[in-house]
């Protein structure tokens, strides 16, 4: 309990009697305590007045104490009341800061509160980052709560409390523990795989917190699907699409965090590329394109095979459409496309069948037949494709007419009426239709031989003009028979309607045979030419005379005759004319008989020069001193007369540039065989040259 004492002043200028002044007090608006002054209070005097009843100020804190006086007649109340505060400081109960908390480093915030605190006044909050070794005041923090922001490390907080008249106190602390944000780590094992072998393992490393779950996305991260796996490894298998993986790592107090992503790029297995453009072509126009269609990867190469796909050769080209030009044999094509992570894809095969040009078949044989009997068959050989039809032409091949129902390998032309060309048309397959060679069936008309003029007579050695009338044929030949038609001899070079016979020496029959192609020959009638023998003429014997002499010729035979030439005769119509030739002359004597036939004979009258140059034509080689050497009369008068003697083969057996009538028929020391030899004599000093035969005899 506390005594309440108040100083009472009397400023009224008069004595205030005791028991007239009442003094009052009241604590914290409670019960009013009243006690009068016990003695007079003189003017200007003061009195320390203590109440006998003590005030209860035991409660901690500030107490409002109101004291006032009153006396009767006091009209001025401005100075009769006093109010003051009495502070009763109790020992501080500091309490504790609540509560411990763990926050994430970085963007964190929260409020700490001082709880269990009594008495005293908060001076400030303090923090410690070294486990309470040192404390740092937090300015302006007198509230029983503290808002922390972005705490970066473990920090303790407490409150310092002013104890007033009591000792200051410090509250218990609370710890704000700071957790580092989750490090989600990285995923190893990203890969590019083929869809039919997309299996592997992903591994999370570098994370500072455990995984919560794996997630994957097949749409580029648009949506994610959770995989119930909290392991740092993940086995994937049988992926068919490109898939992105990530790991959600537990952030504890911090936010959960995602790792980086790992992509498993899955290349689809491309379907087999389909090729268009397979074709069957002729070798003459084997040009075109093969085109890759459908969904396929990058073209790596085109390949071709000319052995039905046993071996392939790359072209080194990568177009979508591959052109080929003038290929000469059946060729397979395919394209190799990139499979990405999958094996490269081989397309299907396009086949360009190249048909070679068929060889030209032959029909035949061509033939020439007689129009009177046309029978035959044309046969085709060497064909490799079907026959379409046969054609014929009757104008030399200018126009052709198909033969109906003729798709056969043979054609019967029996009954053909005109010369006709035939050919067959064959199916060319992928090449143009084509033709065989051409066969000609030529028709020859039967020959018409005509009629020979009538039989007749002719003088021996005469020739008769024969004529055939009405002949129609390609050719004729004449024949003769000397045995009354039993046998016939063909006359060469006699293709004519007029024939002048050879000299007739006996009775002869003539006929004409007409030919027209292959038709049987036609033979004319036969005519007989009767031979009339010639009269026998005799001109006498050969005679020699000297120049200037005459000789009488002696002719005989026939009815009448004539000599020729008659210029050197006394009478050419005389049987025995006198001949006076100046040069050696042959006289002919012609006689005529009653049939008008003429016979003749000749006689040689040799006229010799006074100096005779006469070449003998015989060597007897029998040593009888007659013609034992080759003698040339008068050679001595013509020096440098040269001679050469030859055998029948032209070999020189003897020669002399100045012959002296001394060669006896020897050759290289031996007598030449009997026989006929030939000479050339160059008369000395003249240009006269003589040629003749030399007979060697006597080499028995």
C-alpha positions as CSV (number, residue, x, y, z in Angstrom):
1,X,0.0,0.0,0.0
2,X,1.3,3.5,-0.7
3,X,0.7,6.8,1.3
4,X,-0.9,9.5,-0.7
5,X,0.5,12.9,0.3
6,X,-0.6,16.2,-1.3
7,X,0.6,19.8,-0.7
8,X,-2.3,22.1,0.0
9,X,-1.7,25.8,-0.5
10,X,-3.9,28.6,0.9
11,X,-3.7,31.5,-1.5
12,X,-7.0,33.0,-0.4
13,X,-5.5,35.5,2.0
14,X,-7.7,34.3,4.8
15,X,-7.4,31.5,7.4
16,X,-9.1,28.4,6.4
17,X,-10.4,26.7,9.5
18,X,-9.8,23.0,10.2
19,X,-12.5,20.6,9.3
20,X,-13.7,23.0,6.6
21,X,-11.4,21.7,4.0
22,X,-12.1,18.3,2.6
23,X,-9.4,16.4,0.8
24,X,-10.3,13.5,-1.6
25,X,-8.4,10.9,-3.8
26,X,-9.4,8.1,-6.0
27,X,-7.2,5.6,-7.7
28,X,-8.0,4.4,-11.3
29,X,-11.5,5.8,-11.0
30,X,-12.2,3.6,-8.0
31,X,-13.6,4.3,-4.5
32,X,-13.2,8.0,-3.4
33,X,-11.3,8.4,-0.2
34,X,-12.2,11.5,1.9
35,X,-10.3,13.0,4.8
36,X,-10.7,16.6,6.2
37,X,-7.8,18.8,7.3
38,X,-7.4,18.5,11.0
39,X,-6.0,22.1,11.7
40,X,-6.5,25.6,10.4
41,X,-4.6,26.7,7.4
42,X,-3.5,30.2,7.6
43,X,-3.4,32.6,4.7
44,X,-0.4,31.9,2.4
45,X,0.5,28.7,4.3
46,X,1.0,25.2,2.8
47,X,0.4,21.8,4.3
48,X,1.7,18.5,3.3
49,X,-1.4,16.5,3.8
50,X,-1.1,12.7,3.9
51,X,-4.2,10.6,3.8
52,X,-4.5,8.1,6.5
53,X,-5.9,5.5,4.2
54,X,-3.2,4.3,1.9
55,X,-3.7,3.8,-1.8
56,X,-3.5,0.3,-3.3
57,X,-1.0,0.7,-6.2
58,X,0.2,-2.9,-6.2
59,X,-1.1,-3.7,-9.6
60,X,1.6,-3.4,-12.2
61,X,1.3,-0.7,-14.7
62,X,0.2,3.0,-14.6
63,X,-2.3,4.1,-12.0
64,X,-4.2,7.4,-12.4
65,X,-4.4,9.1,-9.0
66,X,-6.9,12.0,-8.7
67,X,-6.7,14.3,-5.6
68,X,-8.9,17.3,-5.1
69,X,-10.0,19.6,-2.2
70,X,-13.2,21.4,-1.5
71,X,-14.4,23.9,1.0
72,X,-17.6,25.8,1.3
73,X,-17.9,29.0,-0.6
74,X,-15.1,28.1,-3.0
75,X,-16.2,29.5,-6.3
76,X,-12.9,29.0,-8.2
77,X,-12.5,25.3,-8.9
78,X,-9.6,25.7,-11.4
79,X,-7.0,25.0,-8.8
80,X,-8.6,22.6,-6.4
81,X,-8.0,19.3,-8.4
82,X,-4.7,17.5,-9.2
83,X,-4.4,14.3,-11.3
84,X,-1.2,12.4,-12.0
85,X,-0.1,9.0,-13.0
86,X,1.8,6.6,-10.9
87,X,3.8,4.0,-12.8
88,X,4.3,0.6,-11.0
89,X,6.8,-1.4,-13.1
90,X,6.6,-5.2,-12.6
91,X,9.4,-7.5,-13.6
92,X,9.2,-8.2,-17.2
93,X,7.9,-11.6,-18.4
94,X,9.6,-11.6,-21.8
95,X,7.7,-14.5,-23.5
96,X,9.0,-16.1,-26.7
97,X,8.9,-15.5,-30.4
98,X,6.8,-18.0,-32.3
99,X,7.4,-20.0,-34.1
100,X,10.3,-21.7,-35.7
101,X,9.7,-22.0,-39.4
102,X,11.6,-23.2,-42.5
103,X,11.3,-21.1,-45.6
104,X,12.6,-21.3,-49.1
105,X,15.5,-19.2,-50.0
106,X,14.6,-16.3,-52.2
107,X,11.1,-15.2,-52.4
108,X,9.9,-15.9,-48.9
109,X,7.9,-13.8,-46.4
110,X,6.1,-14.4,-43.1
111,X,5.3,-13.0,-39.7
112,X,6.8,-13.8,-36.3
113,X,4.9,-13.0,-33.1
114,X,6.0,-12.4,-29.5
115,X,3.8,-14.5,-27.3
116,X,3.7,-15.1,-23.5
117,X,5.1,-11.5,-22.9
118,X,4.1,-9.5,-19.9
119,X,5.1,-6.1,-18.7
120,X,7.8,-3.9,-20.1
121,X,8.0,-2.2,-23.4
122,X,9.4,-3.6,-26.6
123,X,12.5,-1.9,-27.5
124,X,13.1,-3.7,-30.8
125,X,13.5,-7.0,-32.5
126,X,16.9,-8.5,-33.1
127,X,18.3,-11.1,-35.5
128,X,21.2,-13.4,-35.5
129,X,22.7,-15.4,-38.5
130,X,25.4,-17.0,-36.4
131,X,23.3,-19.1,-34.1
132,X,22.9,-16.3,-31.5
133,X,26.6,-15.4,-31.2
134,X,25.9,-11.9,-32.3
135,X,22.6,-10.1,-32.6
136,X,21.7,-7.2,-34.8
137,X,18.9,-4.9,-34.0
138,X,16.1,-4.5,-36.4
139,X,15.3,-0.8,-36.6
140,X,11.8,0.3,-36.1
141,X,10.5,-3.0,-34.8
142,X,8.6,-2.3,-31.6
143,X,5.5,-4.3,-32.5
144,X,4.9,-7.7,-30.9
145,X,5.0,-9.1,-34.5
146,X,7.7,-9.0,-37.2
147,X,7.3,-9.5,-40.9
148,X,10.3,-11.0,-42.5
149,X,10.9,-10.9,-46.3
150,X,13.5,-12.7,-48.6
151,X,15.5,-14.3,-45.8
152,X,18.5,-15.8,-47.5
153,X,20.1,-17.8,-44.6
154,X,19.2,-19.4,-41.4
155,X,18.3,-16.6,-39.0
156,X,17.2,-16.4,-35.2
157,X,14.8,-13.7,-34.1
158,X,14.1,-12.4,-30.5
159,X,12.6,-9.3,-28.8
160,X,14.4,-7.0,-26.4
161,X,11.9,-5.6,-23.7
162,X,12.4,-2.5,-21.6
163,X,11.7,-3.4,-18.0
164,X,11.2,0.3,-17.0
165,X,12.3,0.4,-13.3
166,X,12.8,-3.3,-13.6
167,X,15.6,-4.9,-15.5
168,X,15.2,-5.2,-19.3
169,X,14.5,-8.7,-20.7
170,X,15.0,-10.6,-23.9
171,X,12.4,-13.0,-25.2
172,X,13.0,-16.5,-26.4
173,X,13.9,-16.7,-30.1
174,X,12.4,-18.4,-33.1
175,X,14.5,-19.7,-36.0
176,X,13.7,-19.0,-39.6
177,X,15.5,-21.9,-41.4
178,X,16.3,-21.2,-45.0
179,X,16.2,-24.0,-47.5
180,X,18.0,-23.8,-50.7
181,X,15.5,-24.1,-53.7
182,X,15.4,-27.5,-55.3
183,X,18.0,-28.2,-58.0
184,X,16.1,-30.5,-60.2
185,X,19.2,-31.8,-62.1
186,X,19.6,-32.9,-65.7
187,X,18.5,-36.0,-67.6
188,X,21.0,-37.9,-69.6
189,X,20.1,-40.4,-72.3
190,X,18.4,-38.3,-74.9
191,X,18.5,-40.2,-78.1
192,X,17.2,-40.6,-81.7
193,X,15.8,-44.1,-82.3
194,X,13.7,-46.1,-84.7
195,X,10.2,-46.8,-83.6
196,X,10.6,-50.6,-83.7
197,X,13.7,-50.4,-81.4
198,X,12.9,-47.4,-79.2
199,X,14.1,-48.8,-75.9
200,X,16.5,-47.3,-73.4
201,X,17.3,-45.7,-70.0
202,X,17.1,-42.1,-68.9
203,X,19.1,-41.0,-65.8
204,X,18.6,-38.0,-63.6
205,X,21.7,-36.5,-62.0
206,X,22.7,-33.3,-60.3
207,X,19.5,-33.0,-58.3
208,X,19.6,-32.0,-54.6
209,X,16.2,-33.3,-53.8
210,X,14.5,-36.7,-54.5
211,X,12.3,-37.1,-57.5
212,X,8.6,-37.1,-57.0
213,X,7.6,-38.5,-60.4
214,X,8.6,-38.8,-64.1
215,X,6.4,-37.2,-66.7
216,X,6.3,-37.5,-70.5
217,X,4.7,-35.6,-73.4
218,X,4.1,-36.8,-77.0
219,X,2.9,-33.5,-78.3
220,X,5.9,-31.3,-77.8
221,X,5.2,-30.5,-74.2
222,X,1.6,-29.4,-74.8
223,X,0.3,-31.9,-72.2
224,X,2.2,-34.1,-69.8
225,X,1.4,-37.6,-68.5
226,X,2.6,-38.7,-65.1
227,X,4.6,-41.9,-64.7
228,X,4.5,-43.4,-61.2
229,X,8.3,-43.6,-60.7
230,X,10.3,-41.8,-58.1
231,X,13.6,-43.3,-59.2
232,X,16.5,-41.3,-60.7
233,X,16.4,-43.7,-63.7
234,X,13.6,-44.5,-66.1
235,X,13.4,-47.3,-68.5
236,X,11.4,-46.6,-71.6
237,X,10.5,-49.3,-74.1
238,X,8.5,-49.7,-77.3
239,X,8.1,-46.0,-78.1
240,X,6.2,-45.3,-81.3
241,X,6.3,-41.5,-81.1
242,X,8.8,-38.8,-80.3
243,X,8.6,-38.4,-76.5
244,X,9.9,-35.7,-74.2
245,X,10.6,-36.7,-70.6
246,X,11.1,-34.6,-67.4
247,X,11.3,-35.2,-63.7
248,X,9.4,-33.4,-61.0
249,X,11.8,-33.0,-58.0
250,X,10.5,-32.5,-54.5
251,X,11.2,-28.9,-53.4
252,X,10.4,-29.7,-49.8
253,X,9.5,-26.2,-48.4
254,X,10.5,-24.7,-51.7
255,X,8.4,-25.2,-54.8
256,X,8.8,-28.5,-56.5
257,X,11.0,-28.1,-59.6
258,X,11.2,-29.8,-63.0
259,X,14.4,-31.0,-64.4
260,X,15.4,-30.2,-68.0
261,X,13.8,-32.3,-70.7
262,X,15.2,-35.2,-72.6
263,X,13.8,-36.0,-76.0
264,X,13.7,-39.5,-77.4
265,X,13.2,-38.7,-81.0
266,X,11.4,-41.6,-82.6
267,X,11.7,-42.0,-86.3
268,X,8.8,-43.8,-87.7
269,X,9.4,-46.8,-89.8
270,X,8.6,-45.4,-93.2
271,X,6.3,-47.6,-95.3
272,X,7.9,-49.0,-98.4
273,X,8.0,-46.4,-101.1
274,X,5.8,-47.3,-104.0
275,X,7.0,-46.7,-107.5
276,X,4.8,-45.9,-110.5
277,X,5.9,-46.1,-114.1
278,X,6.4,-49.8,-114.6
279,X,5.9,-50.3,-118.3
280,X,6.5,-52.6,-121.3
281,X,8.2,-50.9,-124.2
282,X,9.8,-51.5,-127.5
283,X,13.5,-51.2,-127.7
284,X,13.0,-48.4,-130.2
285,X,11.2,-46.1,-127.7
286,X,12.3,-47.3,-124.3
287,X,12.2,-43.9,-122.7
288,X,10.1,-42.7,-119.7
289,X,10.0,-42.0,-116.0
290,X,9.7,-44.0,-112.8
291,X,8.3,-42.0,-109.9
292,X,8.4,-42.5,-106.1
293,X,5.0,-42.0,-104.4
294,X,3.7,-42.0,-100.9
295,X,5.4,-41.0,-97.7
296,X,9.1,-41.4,-97.7
297,X,12.3,-40.0,-96.4
298,X,15.0,-38.2,-98.3
299,X,15.9,-40.0,-101.4
300,X,19.5,-41.3,-101.1
301,X,19.9,-43.0,-104.5
302,X,18.2,-44.7,-107.3
303,X,19.4,-48.2,-108.3
304,X,18.8,-50.3,-111.4
305,X,19.3,-54.0,-112.2
306,X,19.6,-55.7,-115.6
307,X,19.8,-59.2,-114.2
308,X,16.3,-59.4,-112.7
309,X,17.4,-57.9,-109.4
310,X,20.3,-60.2,-108.7
311,X,22.7,-57.2,-108.6
312,X,22.0,-53.5,-108.4
313,X,23.9,-50.5,-109.6
314,X,23.4,-47.0,-108.2
315,X,22.7,-44.1,-110.5
316,X,24.0,-41.4,-108.1
317,X,20.9,-39.4,-108.6
318,X,18.1,-38.4,-106.2
319,X,15.1,-37.0,-108.1
320,X,11.6,-38.0,-107.2
321,X,11.1,-39.0,-110.8
322,X,13.9,-40.9,-112.5
323,X,14.1,-40.5,-116.2
324,X,15.4,-43.3,-118.4
325,X,16.3,-42.9,-122.1
326,X,16.7,-45.5,-124.8
327,X,17.4,-48.5,-122.6
328,X,18.1,-51.6,-124.5
329,X,17.1,-54.4,-122.1
330,X,14.6,-55.1,-119.4
331,X,15.6,-53.1,-116.4
332,X,14.4,-53.1,-112.7
333,X,14.4,-49.9,-110.8
334,X,14.2,-49.1,-107.1
335,X,14.8,-46.1,-104.9
336,X,16.7,-46.0,-101.5
337,X,15.2,-43.5,-99.1
338,X,16.6,-42.4,-95.8
339,X,15.1,-44.1,-92.8
340,X,16.5,-41.6,-90.3
341,X,17.2,-43.6,-87.2
342,X,15.5,-46.5,-88.8
343,X,17.2,-48.6,-91.6
344,X,17.1,-47.0,-95.0
345,X,14.0,-48.0,-96.9
346,X,14.1,-49.9,-100.2
347,X,11.1,-49.3,-102.4
348,X,9.2,-51.8,-104.3
349,X,10.5,-52.5,-107.8
350,X,9.4,-50.9,-111.0
351,X,10.1,-53.1,-114.0
352,X,10.6,-51.6,-117.5
353,X,10.2,-54.6,-119.8
354,X,12.1,-53.8,-123.0
355,X,11.1,-55.9,-125.9
356,X,13.7,-56.4,-128.6
357,X,12.6,-55.8,-132.2
358,X,11.4,-59.2,-133.5
359,X,13.5,-60.5,-136.3
360,X,11.9,-60.3,-139.7
361,X,10.4,-63.7,-140.6
362,X,10.6,-65.1,-144.1
363,X,7.8,-66.4,-146.2
364,X,8.4,-68.4,-149.3
365,X,9.6,-69.6,-151.4
366,X,8.9,-67.0,-154.1
367,X,8.0,-68.9,-157.2
368,X,7.0,-68.6,-160.8
369,X,4.2,-70.9,-161.9
370,X,2.4,-71.4,-165.1
371,X,-1.0,-69.7,-165.2
372,X,-2.6,-72.8,-166.5
373,X,-1.8,-74.7,-163.2
374,X,-1.4,-72.5,-160.1
375,X,-0.9,-74.6,-157.0
376,X,1.3,-73.9,-154.0
377,X,1.7,-72.9,-150.4
378,X,3.8,-70.1,-148.8
379,X,5.3,-71.1,-145.4
380,X,6.5,-68.7,-142.8
381,X,9.7,-69.3,-140.9
382,X,11.6,-67.4,-138.2
383,X,8.5,-65.9,-136.6
384,X,8.5,-65.2,-132.8
385,X,5.1,-63.4,-132.5
386,X,1.6,-64.2,-133.6
387,X,0.5,-63.7,-137.2
388,X,-2.2,-61.1,-137.6
389,X,-3.0,-61.5,-141.3
390,X,-1.6,-62.0,-144.8
391,X,-1.7,-59.2,-147.4
392,X,-1.5,-59.4,-151.2
393,X,-0.6,-56.8,-153.9
394,X,-1.2,-57.1,-157.6
395,X,0.3,-53.8,-158.5
396,X,3.9,-54.4,-157.6
397,X,3.5,-53.5,-153.9
398,X,1.9,-50.1,-154.4
399,X,-1.3,-51.1,-152.6
400,X,-1.9,-54.0,-150.3
401,X,-5.1,-55.8,-149.5
402,X,-5.5,-57.8,-146.3
403,X,-6.6,-61.4,-146.7
404,X,-9.5,-62.3,-144.4
405,X,-9.1,-65.1,-141.9
406,X,-5.4,-65.5,-142.7
407,X,-3.8,-65.5,-139.2
408,X,-1.8,-68.6,-140.0
409,X,1.8,-69.3,-140.6
410,X,1.1,-70.6,-144.2
411,X,-1.0,-69.4,-147.1
412,X,-2.3,-71.5,-149.9
413,X,-2.2,-69.5,-153.2
414,X,-3.7,-72.2,-155.3
415,X,-5.9,-70.7,-158.1
416,X,-4.1,-67.4,-158.2
417,X,-4.9,-65.7,-161.5
418,X,-2.3,-62.9,-161.8
419,X,1.2,-62.2,-160.6
420,X,0.9,-61.4,-156.9
421,X,3.1,-60.2,-154.1
422,X,2.5,-61.6,-150.6
423,X,3.5,-60.6,-147.2
424,X,2.3,-61.3,-143.6
425,X,1.7,-58.8,-140.8
426,X,2.7,-60.0,-137.3
427,X,1.9,-58.7,-133.9
428,X,4.8,-56.6,-132.7
429,X,3.9,-56.9,-129.1
430,X,5.1,-53.7,-127.4
431,X,6.9,-52.9,-130.7
432,X,5.0,-51.8,-133.8
433,X,3.4,-54.5,-135.8
434,X,5.8,-55.6,-138.5
435,X,5.9,-57.4,-141.8
436,X,7.7,-60.4,-143.1
437,X,9.8,-60.2,-146.3
438,X,7.9,-60.3,-149.5
439,X,7.2,-63.4,-151.6
440,X,6.3,-63.1,-155.3
441,X,4.2,-65.7,-157.0
442,X,4.8,-64.8,-160.7
443,X,2.4,-66.2,-163.3
444,X,3.7,-67.1,-166.7
445,X,1.2,-67.5,-169.5
446,X,1.5,-70.7,-171.6
447,X,3.6,-69.9,-174.7
448,X,2.1,-69.8,-178.2
449,X,4.7,-71.1,-180.7
450,X,3.0,-70.2,-184.0
451,X,3.5,-71.9,-187.4
452,X,6.7,-72.4,-189.5
453,X,6.7,-71.7,-193.2
454,X,6.5,-74.7,-195.5
455,X,9.2,-77.2,-196.4
456,X,11.5,-76.6,-199.4
457,X,14.8,-77.5,-201.2
458,X,18.1,-75.8,-201.2
459,X,21.4,-76.2,-202.9
460,X,24.2,-77.8,-200.9
461,X,26.0,-75.3,-198.6
462,X,23.1,-72.9,-199.1
463,X,21.2,-71.2,-196.2
464,X,17.4,-70.9,-196.0
465,X,15.4,-68.1,-194.4
466,X,12.8,-69.6,-192.1
467,X,10.0,-67.7,-190.4
468,X,7.5,-68.5,-187.6
469,X,4.2,-66.8,-187.6
470,X,1.9,-66.1,-184.6
471,X,4.4,-66.7,-181.9
472,X,3.7,-65.3,-178.4
473,X,6.4,-66.3,-176.0
474,X,9.2,-64.9,-173.8
475,X,11.8,-66.7,-175.8
476,X,12.2,-69.1,-178.8
477,X,14.9,-71.5,-179.8
478,X,15.3,-73.3,-183.0
479,X,16.1,-77.0,-183.4
480,X,17.2,-79.2,-186.3
481,X,17.1,-82.9,-186.9
482,X,19.1,-84.9,-189.5
483,X,17.5,-88.2,-188.7
484,X,14.0,-87.4,-189.7
485,X,13.0,-86.1,-186.2
486,X,14.3,-88.9,-184.1
487,X,16.7,-86.6,-182.4
488,X,16.9,-82.8,-182.3
489,X,19.8,-80.5,-181.8
490,X,19.3,-77.0,-180.3
491,X,20.7,-74.1,-182.3
492,X,22.4,-71.6,-180.1
493,X,21.5,-67.9,-180.1
494,X,18.3,-68.6,-182.0
495,X,15.8,-66.6,-180.0
496,X,14.1,-65.0,-183.1
497,X,11.1,-65.6,-185.3
498,X,13.4,-65.3,-188.4
499,X,16.2,-67.8,-188.8
500,X,18.8,-68.0,-191.5
501,X,19.9,-71.6,-191.4
502,X,23.5,-72.8,-191.3
503,X,24.9,-74.1,-194.7
504,X,22.9,-77.2,-195.6
505,X,24.9,-80.2,-196.4
506,X,22.2,-82.8,-196.0
507,X,18.4,-83.1,-195.6
508,X,17.5,-81.3,-192.4
509,X,14.2,-80.8,-190.5
510,X,13.7,-77.6,-188.5
511,X,11.2,-76.7,-185.7
512,X,10.8,-73.9,-183.1
513,X,10.2,-74.3,-179.4
514,X,8.5,-71.5,-177.6
515,X,9.3,-70.8,-173.9
516,X,7.3,-68.6,-171.5
517,X,8.7,-68.7,-167.9
518,X,8.1,-71.9,-166.2
519,X,5.3,-73.1,-168.4
520,X,5.8,-76.2,-170.5
521,X,7.5,-75.5,-173.8
522,X,5.4,-75.4,-177.0
523,X,6.9,-77.0,-180.2
524,X,6.0,-75.8,-183.7
525,X,5.4,-77.9,-186.7
526,X,8.5,-79.2,-188.4
527,X,9.7,-78.3,-191.9
528,X,12.0,-80.3,-194.1
529,X,14.8,-78.6,-196.1
530,X,15.9,-81.0,-198.9
531,X,19.6,-80.6,-199.8
532,X,20.4,-80.5,-203.6
533,X,24.1,-81.6,-204.2
534,X,26.3,-79.0,-205.8
535,X,27.7,-79.7,-209.3
536,X,31.4,-80.8,-209.2
537,X,33.8,-78.1,-210.6
538,X,37.4,-78.7,-211.5
539,X,39.8,-75.8,-212.0
540,X,42.9,-77.9,-212.7
541,X,46.2,-78.1,-211.0
542,X,48.3,-75.3,-209.4
543,X,51.0,-74.1,-211.7
544,X,54.0,-71.7,-211.4
545,X,55.2,-69.3,-214.1
546,X,57.7,-66.6,-214.3
547,X,56.6,-63.1,-214.5
548,X,55.5,-62.3,-218.1
549,X,54.6,-65.9,-218.9
550,X,51.0,-67.2,-219.6
551,X,49.3,-70.4,-218.8
552,X,46.1,-72.1,-220.0
553,X,43.6,-73.0,-217.3
554,X,41.6,-76.2,-217.6
555,X,38.1,-76.1,-216.1
556,X,35.3,-78.7,-216.2
557,X,32.0,-79.6,-214.6
558,X,28.3,-78.4,-214.6
559,X,26.3,-77.1,-217.6
560,X,28.2,-73.9,-217.9
561,X,30.8,-72.0,-215.9
562,X,32.7,-68.8,-215.3
563,X,36.2,-67.9,-214.0
564,X,37.0,-65.2,-211.5
565,X,38.8,-62.9,-211.5
566,X,38.6,-62.5,-215.2
567,X,40.8,-59.4,-215.7
568,X,43.9,-61.5,-216.4
569,X,42.1,-64.2,-218.4
570,X,41.5,-64.3,-222.1
571,X,37.8,-65.3,-221.6
572,X,36.3,-65.8,-218.2
573,X,33.4,-67.8,-219.6
574,X,35.6,-70.1,-221.5
575,X,36.3,-73.5,-220.1
576,X,40.0,-73.2,-221.0
577,X,41.0,-69.5,-220.9
578,X,44.6,-68.2,-221.0
579,X,45.8,-66.6,-217.8
580,X,48.5,-64.0,-217.8
581,X,48.8,-62.8,-214.2
582,X,51.5,-60.4,-213.1
583,X,51.3,-61.6,-209.6
584,X,50.5,-64.9,-208.0
585,X,46.8,-65.3,-208.4
586,X,44.1,-67.8,-207.3
587,X,41.5,-68.4,-209.9
588,X,38.0,-69.7,-209.0
589,X,35.9,-71.6,-211.5
590,X,32.2,-71.7,-210.8
591,X,29.8,-74.1,-212.6
592,X,25.9,-74.3,-212.4
593,X,23.7,-77.4,-212.8
594,X,20.2,-77.9,-213.9
595,X,18.9,-77.1,-210.3
596,X,20.6,-73.8,-210.4
597,X,23.2,-75.0,-207.9
598,X,26.6,-73.6,-208.2
599,X,29.8,-75.5,-207.6
600,X,33.4,-74.2,-207.6
601,X,37.1,-75.0,-207.5
602,X,40.2,-72.9,-207.4
603,X,43.7,-73.1,-208.9
604,X,46.8,-71.2,-207.8
605,X,49.0,-69.7,-210.5
606,X,52.3,-68.7,-208.8
607,X,54.1,-65.9,-210.6
608,X,57.8,-66.0,-209.8
609,X,60.3,-63.1,-210.0
610,X,63.3,-63.6,-212.1
611,X,65.2,-63.8,-208.8
612,X,63.0,-66.1,-207.0
613,X,62.5,-65.9,-203.1
614,X,60.8,-69.1,-202.4
615,X,60.4,-70.5,-198.9
616,X,60.2,-74.3,-198.9
617,X,57.8,-75.7,-196.3
618,X,59.4,-79.1,-195.6
619,X,62.6,-80.7,-194.1
620,X,63.0,-84.4,-194.6
621,X,66.0,-85.0,-192.3
622,X,66.7,-88.4,-193.9
623,X,70.2,-87.6,-195.3
624,X,69.1,-88.2,-198.9
625,X,70.5,-84.8,-199.9
626,X,67.0,-83.7,-200.9
627,X,65.4,-81.2,-198.5
628,X,67.8,-82.2,-195.7
629,X,67.9,-78.5,-194.7
630,X,65.3,-75.8,-194.7
631,X,65.8,-74.1,-198.1
632,X,64.8,-70.6,-199.1
633,X,65.3,-70.2,-202.8
634,X,67.1,-66.9,-203.6
635,X,68.0,-66.1,-200.0
636,X,71.5,-65.6,-201.1
637,X,70.4,-62.5,-203.0
638,X,68.9,-61.0,-199.9
639,X,71.5,-60.9,-197.2
640,X,70.5,-60.4,-193.6
641,X,67.4,-62.3,-194.0
642,X,66.3,-63.3,-190.5
643,X,64.3,-66.4,-189.6
644,X,62.6,-67.7,-186.5
645,X,61.0,-71.1,-186.0
646,X,58.4,-71.8,-183.2
647,X,56.6,-74.8,-181.9
648,X,52.9,-74.7,-181.4
649,X,53.3,-73.1,-178.0
650,X,55.2,-70.1,-179.4
651,X,58.6,-71.3,-178.1
652,X,61.5,-70.2,-180.4
653,X,63.3,-73.3,-181.5
654,X,65.6,-71.7,-184.0
655,X,66.6,-68.2,-185.1
656,X,69.2,-66.6,-187.3
657,X,69.7,-63.0,-188.3
658,X,71.4,-63.9,-191.6
659,X,70.1,-67.3,-192.7
660,X,72.2,-69.4,-195.2
661,X,69.9,-72.4,-195.9
662,X,71.8,-74.5,-193.3
663,X,69.3,-75.4,-190.5
664,X,68.6,-79.2,-190.5
665,X,65.8,-79.3,-187.9
666,X,68.1,-79.7,-184.9
667,X,67.4,-78.1,-181.5
668,X,70.1,-78.2,-178.9
669,X,72.0,-80.9,-180.8
670,X,69.0,-83.2,-181.3
671,X,66.5,-83.6,-184.1
672,X,63.1,-82.2,-183.4
673,X,60.2,-84.5,-183.5
674,X,58.2,-84.9,-186.7
675,X,55.4,-82.4,-186.9
676,X,54.3,-79.0,-188.0
677,X,56.2,-75.9,-186.9
678,X,55.8,-72.2,-187.6
679,X,58.1,-69.7,-189.1
680,X,58.6,-66.0,-189.5
681,X,60.9,-64.8,-192.3
682,X,62.0,-61.2,-192.6
683,X,63.3,-60.7,-196.2
684,X,66.7,-59.0,-196.0
685,X,66.8,-55.4,-197.2
686,X,63.0,-55.2,-197.5
687,X,60.1,-54.8,-195.2
688,X,58.5,-58.0,-196.5
689,X,57.7,-60.5,-193.8
690,X,56.6,-64.1,-194.5
691,X,54.8,-66.4,-192.1
692,X,53.9,-70.0,-192.6
693,X,54.2,-73.6,-191.5
694,X,57.2,-75.9,-191.8
695,X,56.8,-79.6,-191.8
696,X,59.6,-81.8,-190.3
697,X,59.8,-85.3,-191.6
698,X,62.2,-88.2,-191.5
699,X,62.9,-88.4,-187.8
700,X,61.7,-92.0,-187.8
